[in-house]
């Protein structure tokens, strides 16, 4: 498995997991399950995890969860 999206700014790494048929909380849990934060923390920058869920029926965001680590 791979993280869906990584965004690095000058001082922070953002890890995004996107779920089309799942909640934002499930997406965030997958980030931890796969140990992605530990892998990217080796770069020495703070890691922020972002779980995003999409509403397939309404074609919009169902929600998101942000966790700073």
C-alpha positions as CSV (number, residue, x, y, z in Angstrom):
1,X,0.0,0.0,0.0
2,X,1.0,3.6,-0.6
3,X,-0.3,6.9,0.8
4,X,-2.6,8.6,-1.7
5,X,-0.9,12.0,-1.5
6,X,2.1,13.7,0.1
7,X,2.6,17.4,0.3
8,X,5.8,18.9,1.6
9,X,6.0,22.6,2.4
10,X,9.0,24.4,3.8
11,X,8.6,22.9,7.2
12,X,5.8,20.3,7.3
13,X,4.9,17.0,5.5
14,X,1.2,16.4,5.0
15,X,0.0,12.8,4.4
16,X,-3.4,12.5,2.8
17,X,-5.5,9.3,2.6
18,X,-8.6,9.6,0.4
19,X,-11.7,7.3,0.7
20,X,-14.4,7.1,-2.0
21,X,-16.4,4.5,-0.1
22,X,-15.4,5.2,3.5
23,X,-15.3,7.9,6.1
24,X,-12.6,10.4,6.9
25,X,-12.0,8.5,10.2
26,X,-11.4,5.3,8.3
27,X,-8.9,7.1,6.0
28,X,-7.1,8.5,9.0
29,X,-7.0,5.0,10.6
30,X,-5.4,3.6,7.5
31,X,-2.6,6.2,7.6
32,X,-1.7,4.8,11.1
33,X,-2.3,1.2,10.2
34,X,0.3,1.4,7.4
35,X,2.8,3.2,9.6
36,X,3.1,6.0,7.1
37,X,3.9,8.7,9.7
38,X,6.9,6.8,10.9
39,X,8.3,6.4,7.4
40,X,8.0,10.1,6.6
41,X,9.2,11.2,10.1
42,X,12.7,10.0,9.1
43,X,13.0,13.2,7.1
44,X,13.0,15.2,10.3
45,X,10.0,17.4,9.5
46,X,6.7,17.4,11.5
47,X,4.0,15.2,9.9
48,X,0.4,16.1,9.7
49,X,-2.1,13.4,8.8
50,X,-5.3,14.2,6.8
51,X,-8.1,11.7,6.2
52,X,-10.7,12.6,3.6
53,X,-14.0,10.9,2.8
54,X,-16.0,11.6,-0.3
55,X,-19.8,11.3,-0.7
56,X,-20.2,9.4,-4.0
57,X,-24.0,10.2,-4.3
58,X,-23.6,14.0,-3.8
59,X,-20.2,14.2,-5.6
60,X,-18.7,16.3,-2.7
61,X,-16.6,15.9,0.4
62,X,-18.3,14.0,3.2
63,X,-15.7,15.1,5.7
64,X,-12.1,15.4,6.7
65,X,-10.0,14.8,9.8
66,X,-6.7,16.4,10.6
67,X,-4.2,15.1,13.2
68,X,-1.0,16.8,14.0
69,X,1.7,14.4,15.1
